[in-house]
Every structure is written in structure tokens, then in C-alpha cells.
Amino acid sequence: MTQTEFLNIVMPFKDKVFRLAKRLLISTEEAEDATQEILLKLWNNKAKMQDYKNVEAFSMTMTKNFCYDKLKSKQAQNLKLVHSNYEDNNTSLQKQLEYKDSVNWVARIIEELPEQQRMIIQLRDVEEYDYDEIAKMLDMNNTAVRVNLSRARKTIRERLTNTHNYGIK
């Protein structure tokens, strides 16, 4: 496999790998390092890439596992989960502040979710993977993914409603 062929395969999902790493590791620098490490591992095993049914799903699983290992190490004990990829430049300053506040509240609520629910929210609602891909990446069955996603969304909705006293139903 040539370098060009390799790049044609990995470049379309490189940003997704970075966003997942950033979601898990928080630090942009740590996420960049993780992304580079995953791409290096893929390059070193490029001969085996044809054996993978879905290189993107395999890469996301590698990223998840790499980040979990990193988080378990002593050097990453103080990292936390943040959702920071929301941006809308076509609104008033007041609306932007309200959106930012809401996103911050959702990020805090997501931080408190069980780890599995956090991962499923990231993969489904941020990265927009389908249920089958998530189930494969997390080694779960499809129903368990749906149940965990439903519970996570319900928790977020309830806590956001209680925090803001909105009438969200």
C-alpha cells in the first residue's frame, strides 16, 4: 500500500478520531498526540488494513482503547470531559451566551454520566455513528446501545430541566 492509498483511506475519518480523543482526553495536545499515535499504528499495520471490514470503526475502537489506557495512567489523572465543538456565528451576542451556557450545562451533566453512556452519547450524537457501528465499537448488543443512549438523554433532559426550570418535555 502506498502512502497516497493510505492517506485516501484514513484522511476522511482523521477528524473523527481527533474529536473522540479530545472528548475523552480534553486536552487538545493530548488528543493530537493520540490521533498521531493511532495513525502511526495504522501505518505500521497497513498491510493488514485490507483485512478490516471497516477501517474507520476499527480506528475509533483503537482510539477509545488508547485514550482509556492514557486516562488510566498517572499522568492523565486530572483530565475531565468537555463538549467544546459547538459554534454558531449567526446569532446575537445574547443568544450566543445563552447557547454557550446551555452547552456548558450539558457538558457538566454529561461529565456525571456513567462512562458507557458518555461514550455512546459521543459516538451517536456528536460523531453520528449508527447503532450497529456503536455496538461493534463498544462490544455491546444493539439493544443495550439504544437503552444506554435513551437513559443518557433522559438524564440530560431531566437535569437540564431541573437546572434551568424550563418546561422541556
Phi, psi and omega per residue, in radians:
M1 nan 2.278 3.137
T2 -1.437 2.926 3.114
Q3 -1.087 -0.698 3.141
T4 -1.107 -0.777 3.107
E5 -1.070 -0.758 3.118
F6 -1.042 -0.853 -3.129
L7 -1.089 -0.643 3.102
N8 -1.112 -0.512 3.123
I9 -1.403 -0.822 -2.980
V10 -1.545 -0.474 -3.063
M11 -1.070 -0.636 -3.133
P12 -1.072 -0.461 -3.116
F13 -2.011 0.123 3.140
K14 -1.002 -0.740 -3.137
D15 -1.148 -0.586 3.097
K16 -1.161 -0.694 3.088
V17 -1.065 -0.795 3.129
F18 -1.070 -0.812 -3.101
R19 -1.100 -0.693 3.092
L20 -1.137 -0.769 3.124
A21 -1.087 -0.714 3.133
K22 -1.166 -0.673 3.110
R23 -1.052 -0.706 -3.079
L24 -1.470 -0.651 -3.020
L25 -1.751 -0.266 3.133
I26 1.247 -0.967 -3.074
S27 -1.151 2.259 3.099
T28 -1.077 -0.716 -3.135
E29 -1.118 -0.764 3.112
E30 -1.097 -0.712 3.140
A31 -1.154 -0.697 3.085
E32 -1.105 -0.742 3.095
D33 -1.084 -0.755 -3.139
A34 -1.109 -0.757 3.131
T35 -1.065 -0.790 3.131
Q36 -1.083 -0.718 3.139
E37 -1.109 -0.747 3.132
I38 -1.128 -0.784 3.132
L39 -1.117 -0.642 3.088
L40 -1.130 -0.751 3.105
K41 -1.092 -0.712 3.100
L42 -1.115 -0.742 3.134
W43 -1.085 -0.768 -3.130
N44 -1.133 -0.434 3.137
N45 -1.949 0.492 -3.059
K46 -1.063 -0.472 3.131
A47 -1.149 -0.466 -3.118
K48 -1.571 -0.123 -3.023
M49 -1.058 -0.548 3.133
Q50 -1.162 -0.370 -3.129
D51 -1.328 -0.326 -3.097
Y52 -1.483 2.302 3.104
K53 -1.141 -0.730 -3.084
N54 -2.397 1.757 -3.086
V55 -1.110 -0.632 -3.141
E56 -1.109 -0.837 3.127
A57 -1.091 -0.715 3.107
F58 -1.068 -0.727 3.138
S59 -1.146 -0.689 3.124
M60 -1.148 -0.680 3.081
T61 -1.137 -0.742 3.086
M62 -1.052 -0.738 -3.138
T63 -1.098 -0.831 3.123
K64 -0.984 -0.870 -3.107
N65 -1.136 -0.728 3.116
F66 -1.067 -0.792 -3.114
C67 -1.162 -0.698 3.095
Y68 -1.066 -0.756 3.104
D69 -1.076 -0.722 3.134
K70 -1.110 -0.746 -3.137
L71 -1.148 -0.549 3.133
K72 -1.286 -0.392 -3.129
S73 -1.260 2.733 -3.074
K74 -1.120 -0.544 -3.071
Q75 -1.233 -0.181 -3.080
A76 -2.067 0.407 -3.041
Q77 -1.175 -0.450 -3.039
N78 -1.705 0.216 -3.131
L79 -1.361 2.640 3.106
K80 -2.406 2.863 -3.086
L81 -1.504 2.305 3.099
V82 -2.433 2.534 3.064
H83 -1.884 1.901 -3.004
S84 -2.283 0.328 -3.109
N85 -1.822 0.464 3.094
Y86 -1.794 2.248 -3.139
E87 -2.650 2.362 3.091
D88 -2.508 1.953 -3.039
N89 -1.671 0.038 -3.059
N90 -1.792 0.474 -3.108
T91 -2.239 2.884 3.130
S92 -1.168 2.848 3.138
L93 -1.047 -0.732 3.123
Q94 -1.043 -0.814 3.136
K95 -1.122 -0.710 3.123
Q96 -1.060 -0.725 3.118
L97 -1.145 -0.708 3.110
E98 -1.116 -0.773 3.112
Y99 -1.081 -0.780 -3.131
K100 -1.088 -0.726 3.099
D101 -1.087 -0.780 3.124
S102 -1.103 -0.757 3.117
V103 -1.091 -0.702 3.110
N104 -1.113 -0.699 3.101
W105 -1.120 -0.773 3.127
V106 -1.084 -0.727 3.123
A107 -1.054 -0.748 3.113
R108 -1.109 -0.717 3.135
I109 -1.149 -0.757 3.131
I110 -1.073 -0.652 3.106
E111 -0.970 -0.582 -3.055
E112 -1.529 -0.135 3.122
L113 -1.221 2.703 3.005
P114 -1.021 2.634 -3.043
E115 -0.923 -0.770 -3.109
Q116 -1.101 -0.723 3.119
Q117 -1.164 -0.670 3.083
R118 -1.034 -0.795 -3.132
M119 -1.097 -0.760 -3.101
I120 -1.158 -0.727 3.073
I121 -1.028 -0.797 3.132
Q122 -1.053 -0.879 -3.048
L123 -1.220 -0.650 -3.087
R124 -1.491 -0.928 -2.990
D125 -1.519 -0.427 3.126
V126 -1.743 -0.920 -3.106
E127 -1.478 -0.265 3.062
E128 1.098 0.670 3.012
Y129 -1.337 2.691 3.087
D130 -1.480 2.940 -3.022
Y131 -1.055 -0.681 -3.137
D132 -1.112 -0.727 3.132
E133 -1.141 -0.732 3.129
I134 -1.111 -0.776 3.139
A135 -1.020 -0.735 3.137
K136 -1.181 -0.784 -3.120
M137 -1.080 -0.677 -3.056
L138 -1.724 0.074 3.131
D139 0.960 0.910 3.131
M140 -2.257 2.918 3.012
N141 -1.554 2.812 -3.047
N142 -1.001 -0.720 -3.124
T143 -1.118 -0.719 3.129
A144 -1.105 -0.658 3.099
V145 -1.097 -0.821 -3.124
R146 -1.097 -0.739 -3.139
V147 -1.129 -0.813 3.125
N148 -1.094 -0.699 3.113
L149 -1.136 -0.749 3.126
S150 -1.087 -0.781 3.121
R151 -1.113 -0.727 3.138
A152 -1.114 -0.810 3.136
R153 -1.102 -0.708 3.137
K154 -1.099 -0.777 3.117
T155 -1.057 -0.799 3.137
I156 -1.066 -0.829 -3.123
R157 -1.052 -0.810 -3.114
E158 -1.128 -0.787 -3.119
R159 -1.193 -0.653 3.095
L160 -1.162 -0.703 3.095
T161 -1.096 -0.801 -3.141
N162 -1.148 -0.647 -3.127
T163 -1.213 -0.839 -3.050
H164 -1.650 -0.180 -3.114
N165 1.041 0.558 3.058
Y166 -1.351 2.868 3.071
G167 -1.680 0.726 -3.124
I168 -1.257 2.262 -3.138
K169 -2.071 nan nan
